Amino acid sequence: MINIVAKDLHYKELNEKIRKADSVHISECNGQRYICAGMGGKTVTIDGTPGNVLGGFLGEGSTVTVHGNVQDAVGNTMDGGTIIVHGNAGDALGYAMRGGQIFVKGNAGYRAGVHVKEYKDKRPIIVIGGHAGSFLGEYQAGGLIIVLGLGSEDGVPVGNFTGMGMHGGKIIVRTNAVDLPSTGNDINLASATGDDLLEIAPYIKQFSEYFNICSEKILDDKFIVLTPGAKNPYEQLYTYN
């Protein structure tokens, strides 16, 4: 492992240092963008606050762990690997993910999981421990988004327009609410079944191991499942029947 003090480094210089080792510890991270972008086979631990597009285009075999908050577009178009955030995330978390997993202990901003897609054995996974802002899963085409609402047990842990334009994949939200605030058009809402809970159990277990939270208690609670009700939710806007 190499240790890098990032405080006064330009992001390009920081990434050049990361490329020279498989295992890296970064201290005093101070908003550098594009950390680990396009890299594979790396184990990187970060103390501080990385800038936008952390783990963009991240490849297989990488694990990036942040002991702090992260900014916007974490995991942008990532293809594989795992990003673990011991804090909160900004907007556009996991934008256009194609594979890999993102775990956030705290909250996420607007438009998490926008344009998430899956292909064959690549299934992107996003787990948000707190609440997520509006437009969660906008235009989602595949993958799985889980919002646990920890600390928001008496409320609804998602904002408005969840699943807007969604035409694939699944969003599962832990909440006691019987409904969610204004979801997207043609979205199916249902209480989670036993099969749904079996599907998310491995990811809840991973989350609990990363952040030392009891997974059994989480899985005993109520979840709502959102799935697309149409393969082409905006058909009426751009086709003539």
Secondary structure, DSSP 4 states (H G I P E B T S, - for coil): -EEEE-TT--HHHHHHHHHT-SEEEEEEEES-SSTTTT--S-EEEEEEE--TTTTTT--TT-EEEEES---TTTTTT--SSEEEESS---SSTTTT--S-EEEESS-B-TTTTTT---BTTB--EEEESS-B-TTTTTT-EEEEEEE--TT-TTS-SB-TTTTTT--EEEEEEE-S-SS-SS--TTEEEEE--HHHHHHHHHHHHHHHHHHT--HHHHHTS-EEEEEES-SSTTHHHH---
